[in-house]
């Protein structure tokens, strides 16, 4: 059994500032769950290019409003509190936050906890523990 409080992560190496977002890594690869869980803040007025070529992600919006634009078809998906979106096709997308958004993000395979997007919006696969 494991219990993790957000307070346990704040101000540690597991709170990663990506510029447009701040990701607090709660469950990581080292926890051997087969997935990872992040509590992420998306800053208001930002647009982030993301393309998880190596990961599938489900995102549950707790607070705020924004939109996801899938670049393969330029479809705009409005996102607001109490909605989940799943990037089930390694979708290249833009995440736009009209207000500050708080999201719970689940990744498969699990993140090691130190990832940041590369110049293509990709998280590399981390084979280490």
Steps between C-alpha positions, in 0.01 A plus 500: 500500500617848418347834592633816336393850591548790263678671790762221487589603143480880508844660506682175421668369185165339413343842440611579145449845344470475122436872443136477390426233759604370841480123543496340841596134455307287751544145368804425287670211326692406816166430672448200267134567425537485121382861463579839650274770645568875494310792649566771243431872486469651151562874510226732370555648155754237391518271200713186523591274209498138619555175314536196721642265238611257771212526749124485522340757730163554663433845644224586748433872537423598859498878456507757221419521132696456182513294185695228326565525127587167335745589223421205273155646430511849661196405710446719806390321816375739774607383846354607833481374858368147548598382151759243399678478168710203389783528251455142389670534161822674613323812375717799415310794645495852635378559853364850549400628844253787505511496882736324735420131473567224751527154349560145618712329234553124474778369275571156357781402501581662831718811516818495705409842637764724344369529143450829320376544144768506231488740204228284338279484811611141571593329827784255429468145627701463820622141539653564842322454831 
